[in-house]
Amino acid sequence: MTTIARTRRSYRRPRDRRDSFAATPLTKAALVFGVILSIFPLYWMVVIASRTTAQAVDVPPPLLPGGNLGENVARVFATEDAQFVTGLVNSLIISSTVTFSVVVISTLAGYAFARLEFRGRDLLLGSILLTMMVPIQQMGVVPLYQLMVDLEWTGTLQAVILPFLLNGFGVFMMTQYTRQAVPHELVEAARVDGASTLRIYWNVILPAVRPGMAVLALQTFMLNWNEFMWPLIVMTDNPTVQVSISKLTGEHTADYALIFTGTAISVLPLLLVFIVFGRQIVGGLMEGAVKA
């Protein structure tokens, strides 16, 4: 048996003395109430999306879905100013690319800061934390836009992708998660077995930090999918989905049914991503519980 295998078998998380927690009826009622509060906005969005605008502003408001959902969906995709299909495709490309980059770079940086020894490590990590204290996106929007103009990138996807390929929060999160999920003895055992730094990252670090990667991926995808201000400034006639939704508003009046329908369509990819990464999160937590 190799050194790393023996270390894996010998390492166990401390057990909590409370093996189980019996939920009281009050706790169950509170959980049910919380679930209802969480789901109701989505349900209300579907109700309005399936109604006409006149029905949406009725008093009292409708509480059941109507029969206009298909017609409203067709109207959303038929609105030329919104360019809704283009917005969906652009947002999917931008969010997927940025999410992949942030997760990979943050995981590599987290491994380096948590388990590698090198000069200036703490100073470099501290400088990354300082960037989290300054609203760089808001304060740097003017020089960043000027840079995009100089590069002739306005209206292109790289103008929205490149500035967000890395963020300090992802590095900090994966550093802390790696410190907790990967014991130092496990890394040392891999080095004793002759594993290189990249080999340790691939075979030891990645399997252990998978739940943290899923959380970071989910959060990053949602933030970039919902980003509105920067795409509105720099994308001009090549919108993202949030900019497309903003163009569904009428010039003088708001078509609530159309807006809610566009919003409902834009939420579907987020639900799919949540289902995919949610399974990874729960699976990683359950795996850790079984190993414990």
Backbone hydrogen bonds, N-H to C=O, Kabsch-Sander energy under -0.5 kcal/mol:
donor,donor_aa,acceptor,acceptor_aa,energy
6,R,2,T,-2.2
7,T,3,T,-2.2
8,R,4,I,-2.2
9,R,5,A,-2.1
10,S,6,R,-2.2
11,Y,7,T,-1.9
12,R,10,S,-0.6
19,D,17,R,-1.3
23,A,21,F,-0.7
28,K,24,T,-2.2
29,A,25,P,-2.4
30,A,26,L,-2.3
31,L,27,T,-2.3
32,V,28,K,-2.5
33,F,29,A,-2.4
34,G,30,A,-2.3
35,V,31,L,-2.4
36,I,32,V,-2.3
37,L,33,F,-2.3
38,S,34,G,-1.8
39,I,35,V,-2.3
40,F,36,I,-2.3
42,L,39,I,-0.5
43,Y,39,I,-2.3
44,W,40,F,-3.1
45,M,41,P,-2.0
46,V,42,L,-1.8
47,V,43,Y,-2.3
48,I,44,W,-2.4
49,A,45,M,-2.2
50,S,46,V,-1.3
51,R,48,I,-1.6
56,A,52,T,-2.0
57,V,53,T,-1.2
58,D,55,Q,-1.3
66,G,47,V,-0.5
68,N,50,S,-2.4
72,N,68,N,-2.4
73,V,69,L,-2.5
74,A,70,G,-2.1
75,R,71,E,-1.9
76,V,72,N,-2.1
77,F,73,V,-2.0
78,A,74,A,-1.2
79,T,75,R,-0.9
79,T,76,V,-0.8
80,E,78,A,-0.7
83,Q,79,T,-1.1
87,G,83,Q,-2.3
88,L,84,F,-2.5
89,V,85,V,-2.4
90,N,86,T,-2.7
91,S,87,G,-2.4
92,L,88,L,-2.2
93,I,89,V,-2.4
94,I,90,N,-2.8
95,S,91,S,-2.8
96,S,92,L,-2.1
97,T,93,I,-2.3
98,V,94,I,-2.5
99,T,95,S,-2.3
100,F,96,S,-2.4
101,S,97,T,-2.2
102,V,98,V,-2.8
103,V,99,T,-2.4
104,V,100,F,-2.2
105,I,101,S,-2.6
106,S,102,V,-2.3
107,T,103,V,-2.1
108,L,104,V,-2.3
109,A,105,I,-2.8
110,G,106,S,-2.7
111,Y,107,T,-2.2
112,A,108,L,-2.1
113,F,109,A,-2.9
114,A,110,G,-2.1
115,R,111,Y,-2.5
116,L,112,A,-1.4
118,F,116,L,-0.6
121,R,118,F,-1.4
124,L,120,G,-2.4
125,L,121,R,-2.5
126,G,122,D,-2.4
127,S,123,L,-2.0
128,I,124,L,-1.7
129,L,125,L,-2.0
130,L,126,G,-1.8
131,T,127,S,-1.1
132,M,128,I,-0.6
132,M,129,L,-1.0
133,M,130,L,-1.2
134,V,131,T,-0.7
136,I,134,V,-2.4
139,M,135,P,-2.7
140,G,136,I,-2.6
141,V,138,Q,-0.7
144,L,140,G,-2.3
145,Y,141,V,-2.1
146,Q,142,V,-2.3
147,L,143,P,-2.1
148,M,144,L,-2.1
149,V,145,Y,-2.1
150,D,146,Q,-2.4
151,L,147,L,-2.1
152,E,149,V,-0.9
153,W,148,M,-2.9
154,T,148,M,-0.6
155,G,234,V,-2.7
156,T,153,W,-2.0
159,A,156,T,-0.8
160,V,157,L,-1.5
161,I,157,L,-1.8
162,L,158,Q,-1.9
164,F,161,I,-1.6
165,L,162,L,-1.3
171,V,167,N,-1.4
172,F,168,G,-2.6
173,M,169,F,-3.0
174,M,170,G,-2.4
175,T,171,V,-2.0
176,Q,172,F,-2.3
177,Y,173,M,-2.4
178,T,174,M,-2.3
179,R,175,T,-1.9
180,Q,176,Q,-1.5
181,A,177,Y,-2.8
182,V,178,T,-2.2
186,L,183,P,-0.8
187,V,183,P,-1.2
188,E,184,H,-2.3
189,A,185,E,-2.3
190,A,186,L,-1.7
191,R,187,V,-2.0
192,V,188,E,-2.2
193,D,189,A,-1.6
194,G,191,R,-1.5
195,A,190,A,-2.4
200,I,196,S,-2.5
201,Y,197,T,-2.0
202,W,198,L,-2.4
203,N,199,R,-2.7
204,V,200,I,-2.2
205,I,200,I,-2.2
206,L,201,Y,-2.3
208,A,204,V,-1.0
209,V,205,I,-2.2
213,M,209,V,-2.3
214,A,210,R,-2.2
215,V,211,P,-2.1
216,L,212,G,-2.4
217,A,213,M,-2.7
218,L,214,A,-2.5
219,Q,215,V,-2.4
220,T,216,L,-2.7
221,F,217,A,-2.6
222,M,218,L,-2.0
223,L,219,Q,-2.4
224,N,220,T,-2.3
225,W,221,F,-2.3
226,N,222,M,-2.0
232,L,228,F,-2.1
233,I,229,M,-1.7
234,V,230,W,-2.5
235,M,231,P,-2.3
238,N,235,M,-2.3
241,V,87,G,-1.1
244,S,240,T,-2.3
245,I,241,V,-2.2
246,S,242,Q,-1.7
247,K,243,V,-1.1
248,L,245,I,-1.6
249,T,246,S,-0.8
250,G,253,T,-0.7
255,D,253,T,-0.6
256,Y,254,A,-1.3
259,I,255,D,-2.4
260,F,256,Y,-2.8
261,T,257,A,-1.8
262,G,258,L,-2.3
263,T,259,I,-2.3
264,A,260,F,-2.4
265,I,261,T,-2.2
266,S,262,G,-2.0
267,V,263,T,-1.4
268,L,264,A,-0.9
268,L,265,I,-0.6
270,L,266,S,-0.6
271,L,267,V,-2.2
272,L,268,L,-2.2
273,V,269,P,-2.5
274,F,270,L,-2.6
275,I,271,L,-2.3
276,V,272,L,-2.3
277,F,273,V,-2.7
278,G,274,F,-2.3
279,R,275,I,-1.6
280,Q,276,V,-1.2
281,I,277,F,-2.4
282,V,278,G,-2.6
283,G,279,R,-2.8
284,G,280,Q,-2.4
285,L,281,I,-2.2
286,M,282,V,-2.8
287,E,283,G,-2.2
288,G,284,G,-2.2
289,A,285,L,-2.1
290,V,286,M,-2.4
291,K,287,E,-2.3
292,A,288,G,-1.8
